[in-house]
Amino acid sequence: VSVVESGGGLVEPGGSVTLSCKCSGVPFDEYHARWHRQTPGKERELVAFITGDGNNARIVDSVKGRFTISRDNDRDLVSLERNSLKPEDTAVYYCSVQGMSSHKEYWGRGTQVTVYS
């Protein structure tokens, strides 16, 4: 199983960046997907969740209205669109997928996003 994030980098405040997560080795539409983030010295926090069929999604209150999660099951991709970025959005962003039946969860290695002025 492979979970690989991409799209991180440097961005100015107010900017927009879309992160992508490519998953292989599992029947992707049978796996829920999540985006998480972690900053140094803090615990990893859940940012967004989407069901395997893509019909239900949740965004945490701290980023609601600015972040959107989506998925393309034909391409085994889950994306996190992030708008109106703030310096406090600086973090390593991780993608995870979890089997709806097995509940086994697989993680990517993360991608660093730095919002700077």
C-alpha positions in Angstrom: 0.0 0.0 0.0 1.3 3.4 -0.9 0.0 6.8 0.2 1.9 9.8 -1.2 1.1 13.4 -0.6 2.2 16.2 -2.9 1.7 19.9 -3.4 3.4 21.4 -0.4 5.8 24.3 -0.5 5.9 28.0 0.2 2.9 30.3 -0.1 2.1 33.9 0.8 -0.7 34.7 3.3 -4.0 34.9 1.5 -2.8 32.5 -1.1 -4.3 29.2 -2.2 -2.7 25.7 -2.6 -4.2 22.3 -3.3 -2.6 19.3 -1.8 -3.0 15.9 -3.5 -2.8 12.4 -2.1 -2.3 9.4 -4.4 -3.1 6.0 -3.0 -2.3 2.6 -4.5 -2.5 -1.0 -3.5 -6.0 -0.9 -2.0 -9.6 -0.7 -3.5 -9.6 3.1 -3.1 -13.4 3.5 -3.1 -13.6 1.2 -0.1 -11.4 3.5 2.0 -12.4 6.7 3.8 -9.7 9.4 3.6 -8.5 12.0 6.0 -6.2 15.0 5.9 -4.3 15.9 9.1 -1.7 18.5 10.0 1.0 18.8 12.6 3.2 21.7 13.7 6.3 21.4 15.9 5.5 20.8 19.5 1.8 20.1 18.9 -0.2 17.0 18.4 -1.3 16.0 15.0 -4.8 17.3 14.3 -7.5 16.1 12.0 -8.4 18.7 9.3 -10.8 17.0 6.9 -12.6 13.7 6.3 -14.3 12.2 3.3 -16.1 8.9 2.9 -15.1 6.3 0.4 -17.9 7.1 -2.0 -17.2 10.9 -1.6 -20.8 11.6 -0.6 -20.0 12.9 2.8 -17.3 15.2 3.9 -16.4 17.0 7.1 -14.1 20.0 7.7 -13.0 21.0 11.2 -14.3 24.3 12.5 -10.8 26.0 12.5 -10.5 25.8 8.7 -14.2 25.6 7.7 -14.9 27.9 4.8 -11.3 28.0 3.7 -10.5 24.3 3.1 -12.3 21.8 0.9 -11.7 18.1 0.7 -12.6 16.1 -2.4 -11.7 12.8 -4.1 -11.5 11.3 -7.5 -12.0 7.5 -7.2 -11.2 7.0 -10.9 -7.7 8.3 -10.3 -7.3 7.1 -6.6 -6.7 10.7 -5.5 -7.9 12.8 -2.6 -7.3 16.5 -2.6 -7.4 19.3 0.0 -8.0 22.7 -1.5 -6.9 25.4 0.8 -7.7 29.1 0.3 -7.0 32.3 2.3 -4.0 30.8 3.9 -2.7 32.1 7.2 0.7 31.8 8.8 -1.0 29.5 11.4 -1.7 27.0 8.6 2.0 26.3 8.4 2.4 22.6 9.1 3.2 19.2 7.8 0.1 17.9 6.1 -0.6 14.2 6.2 -3.0 12.0 4.3 -4.4 8.8 5.6 -6.9 6.2 4.2 -8.8 3.7 6.3 -10.7 0.6 5.2 -14.4 0.7 5.8 -14.5 -3.0 6.6 -10.9 -3.7 7.9 -10.5 -0.3 9.7 -6.8 -0.6 8.8 -5.3 2.8 8.3 -2.4 3.7 6.1 -0.5 7.0 6.3 1.6 9.0 3.9 4.9 10.7 5.0 3.5 14.2 4.8 4.2 17.3 2.8 5.4 20.6 4.4 3.4 23.7 3.8 4.8 27.0 4.9 2.8 30.2 4.8 5.1 33.2 5.1 5.1 36.9 4.7 
